[in-house]
């Protein structure tokens, strides 16, 4: 079972934005990722510029082109 929910951290506890149907006193594994609001302003070039450098990849993507 995988669920994706947004939460707010109040300094001590993660508080989900929605009710969760989870069994009490059960251990779960969570992944923490900062939620960034998306802006509807700008065009595709602005989006590409904003995500430039956020992907780990070879410096020269063409080095393995023939494989």
SVG drawing of the C-alpha trace seen along z (x, -y; Angstrom):
<svg xmlns="http://www.w3.org/2000/svg" viewBox="-10 -35 42 37">
<polyline fill="none" stroke="black" stroke-width="0.4" points="0.0,0.0 1.4,-3.4 -0.3,-6.7 0.7,-10.2 -0.5,-12.9 0.7,-16.4 1.4,-17.1 2.4,-20.1 5.3,-19.8 4.4,-21.8 7.9,-21.5 7.3,-18.2 4.6,-16.3 3.7,-15.7 0.0,-16.5 -1.6,-15.1 -4.0,-17.4 -6.5,-14.6 -7.7,-11.7 -5.6,-8.6 -7.1,-5.1 -4.1,-3.6 -4.0,-1.0 -3.0,-2.6 0.2,-1.5 1.6,-0.2 5.0,-1.1 5.1,-2.8 7.9,-4.0 7.6,-7.5 9.6,-9.6 9.9,-13.3 10.0,-15.7 9.4,-19.4 6.2,-20.4 6.7,-23.4 3.6,-25.1 3.6,-25.3 3.1,-28.6 0.9,-29.0 2.7,-32.1 5.4,-31.9 5.9,-29.6 7.7,-26.3 11.1,-28.0 10.6,-29.4 9.7,-25.8 12.8,-24.4 15.0,-27.1 13.6,-26.4 14.4,-22.7 17.8,-23.0 20.5,-21.2 18.0,-19.3 18.7,-15.9 21.8,-13.8 23.2,-12.8 26.4,-12.5 28.1,-15.8 28.1,-14.8 24.9,-12.9 26.2,-12.0 29.2,-10.0 27.2,-6.7 25.1,-7.6 25.9,-4.5 25.1,-2.0"/>
</svg>
